[in-house]
């Protein structure tokens, strides 16, 4: 198993990771909030101890941008789908 996060994992993959005693990955809840309205998106992500806090946040942001319509700008701000620019 790799210790790199994946944007979307199937339930079967998550189950296999959790059953693998050699896997460095484990689930962690990460919250990203909209810098416009304060809406919070809390999701479970597979992370490892080797990932810095910024890397874990980047994994959450990537998932939200690619799968849920969020936007992350060059200033480090996050915007929910309602407030993401068109």
C-alpha positions in Angstrom: 0.0 0.0 0.0 1.1 3.6 -0.6 1.1 6.3 2.0 -0.2 8.9 -0.5 -3.9 9.9 -0.1 -6.3 9.3 -2.9 -9.1 11.7 -3.7 -11.8 9.0 -3.8 -11.6 5.6 -2.3 -14.1 2.8 -2.7 -15.5 1.2 0.5 -13.7 -2.0 -0.5 -10.4 -0.1 -0.7 -10.9 1.6 2.6 -11.7 -1.8 4.2 -8.6 -3.3 2.8 -6.4 -0.5 4.1 -7.9 -0.7 7.6 -7.4 -4.5 7.7 -3.8 -4.3 6.5 -1.5 -4.2 9.5 1.4 -2.8 7.4 -0.6 0.1 5.9 0.4 3.5 7.2 -3.0 5.0 6.3 -5.8 5.7 8.7 -9.0 7.7 8.5 -9.1 11.2 10.0 -11.8 13.9 9.9 -10.7 17.1 8.3 -12.8 20.2 8.1 -12.5 22.9 5.4 -14.6 26.0 5.9 -15.9 28.5 3.3 -14.1 31.8 3.8 -17.2 33.7 2.6 -20.0 32.2 4.6 -18.3 30.0 7.2 -20.0 26.7 6.0 -18.0 23.7 7.2 -17.3 20.6 5.1 -16.2 17.8 7.4 -15.2 14.6 5.7 -13.1 11.5 6.5 -9.8 11.2 4.6 -7.1 8.6 4.6 -3.9 10.1 5.9 -0.6 8.9 7.4 1.7 10.0 10.1 4.2 11.0 7.5 1.9 13.7 6.2 2.3 17.3 7.6 -0.8 19.2 8.6 -0.6 21.2 5.4 -0.5 18.0 3.3 -3.6 16.7 5.0 -5.5 19.9 4.4 -4.3 19.9 0.7 -5.8 16.4 0.4 -9.2 17.6 1.7 -9.1 20.7 -0.5 -8.3 18.6 -3.6 -11.2 16.3 -2.9 -13.6 19.2 -2.4 -12.5 21.0 -5.5 -12.5 17.9 -7.7 -15.7 16.3 -6.4 -17.9 18.8 -4.7 -17.6 22.1 -6.6 -15.5 24.0 -4.0 -12.9 26.5 -5.1 -9.5 27.2 -3.5 -7.7 30.4 -4.6 -4.1 31.6 -4.7 -4.5 33.4 -1.4 -5.4 30.3 0.5 -9.1 31.0 0.7 -11.7 28.3 0.3 -15.2 28.8 -1.1 -18.2 26.4 -0.9 -20.1 25.7 -4.2 -22.5 28.5 -3.5 -19.7 31.1 -3.2 -17.2 29.7 -5.7 -16.8 32.0 -8.7 -18.4 30.8 -12.0 
